[in-house]
Amino acid sequence: MNAEESFEKLSALMDDELSYHEALSLMGRLGNDGKLNGKLHRYAAARELMRSGTAIVPDGGFVGRVHAALIEEPVIIAPRSLRKPIGDRAATYAIAASMAVVALLVGRSLTDYSPDRAGELLAKVELNGPVTKASMEPDLRDYLALHNESAYRSGAQGILPSVRLVSGSAGRER
């Protein structure tokens, strides 16, 4: 039986939860094991303190025993904080710089090609060659005018959705 099991049985003995035979076996071990006997006295002192609320005055060797127990405790030295190698930090900075460049390029392209600046961009386009005037049927012209007015009143901004029209020959017969 290991020490942890012995301490559990000792606690069960204090709470009167052990059988008669287990209690006799544990009592026999108490006479031979000084560590287990000391644990029994500590459990009894803690139990008395919880029940009555008054502390038991320790004997004269109490401080010496606590001091000896502290000296026997293993010293655990916390590990030093590990610094990351320079290569890891350089990679992190390189990734951050790349992300900044991408954000700058994307942001710039969004402002350069914004629908709000469509008029400026169209004014810069140079047409070389003959310009043909597109003709539009009167019904379609009226429909598009109504569509644009209703979209403006509803607060739509930017490029308005429309239907793509494709025509065949220029000289269509009715």
N, C-alpha and C positions, 0 to 999 in steps of 0.2 A: 504494500500500500504506500503510495507516494505522500509527500507532505501535504499537498493540496487536499487530497481525500481525507487525510487525518484531521485537517483543520475543519473540513465540512462536517465530519463526524463529531468533532468537539463542539461545534456550534449546535448540531442536532442534540447532543447530550445536554447542553445548557438549556435547550428548549423542551426537554423531556420528550424527544421524538425518536429516540433509539430504543430498540428492543432490549430486553433484559440481557441476553447473551452478548449482543454487540456492546452494550454499556460495560459489562464485566471485562470484555476483551480490551476495550479502550482504557479502562481504569488500570488494568495490568500494565499497559504500555506507558501510562502516565508516570508510574514509579521508576521506569527505566530511562525515559526520554526527557531530559531537562528542558529542551526546546519546546516540546509539546506541553509540558507542565507550565512553563512560563506563558505560553499562549492561553492556557486555561485561566490563569490568574488575570491576564489582560481582558479576556472575554468576560470574566466575572466582574471586573471593575467597570467595564463599559456597560454591562447589564445593570449593575447597581446604580450607576450614574443616570441611566435612562429611566429607571423606575422611580428613584427617589429624588433626583434632581440635585443631590449633594455629592460632591466629589470626594473621593477617598484620598487622604493625604499619603503621598508616596513615601517610601522608606528612604533612608539616607543614601543608599547605593543607586537610586533611580537615575540620577543625572549621569553617573558614571556609566551605567548600562546603555543609556541613550547615546552617550558620546561614543562608546565602543561600537554600537550598532551603526552609527553614522560613518565611523572610520572604515568599517567592513564593507560598506556600500561601494559598489564599483563606480568609478568616476567615468562619466560619459562626456567626452569632449565633442562639442558640436563641430561638424565639418565646416571648413572655410567656404565662403561663398565662391562658387566656381565662376570664373569670368569666361565669357564666351571667347573662342578664338577670333582673331582679327578677321579671318576669312568669312565667318558667319555674319559678323557685323557688316562687312563690306557687301556681302550678298544682300543683306536687308536694305542697306542704303541704295544699292543699285536697283532693287525692285521698287523702292519708294520713288526714286528719281524717274524710272520708266513710267510709273503710274502718273506722275506729275506731268510728264511730257504728253502722254496720251490725253489726259484731261485738258491740257492746254490746247492741243490740236482739235479735239472734239468741240470744245467750247468755242473756239475761233470759227470752225466751220459752221456751227449753228448760228452765230451772229452774222457771218458773211452771206449765208444763203437762206436767210429768214424770209418767210412770206411777206413780212412787213416791208422788206426792201425789194420786192419783186419789180416795182416800177423803175427803180434805179438800175437794176440789172438789165431789164428789157431796153432801157434807153441806151445802154452801152453797146447793144448788139448792132452790128453793121450788116446791112443787107446789100450784097453785091449781086446785081442782076435785076431783071424785070420783076416788079412787084405786081402781083395780081390781086385784085380786090375780091375778097370772098363774098359770095352772095348768100343771102339767107332768106328763106321763105318767110312771109309775113306772120304766119301762125307760130312758127318757131321763135321768131324775134319777140313776139308778144309773150310767149310762154317764158322765155329766158328773162325778160324784163320783170315779169311778175315774180318769178323765182328769186331773182336778186333782191327785189324790194322786200319780199317776205323774209328772206334770210337776214337782211339788214335790220329789219324791225325786231326780229327775234334775238338779235345780239350776236349772230355768228360772225366770226372774224377769220381772216386769212383766206385761204383758197377754198371756195365753195364747191361742194360735190356737184358734179354734173354728169350728163350722159355723153359718152363718146360717140360721135357721129362719123360715119365713113360713107363717102359717096362714090358712085361709080364714075361714069363719064360726065364731062362738064355740060354737054348739050343734051340734057335729059328731056324727054317728051312727056307731056301730061296726058 
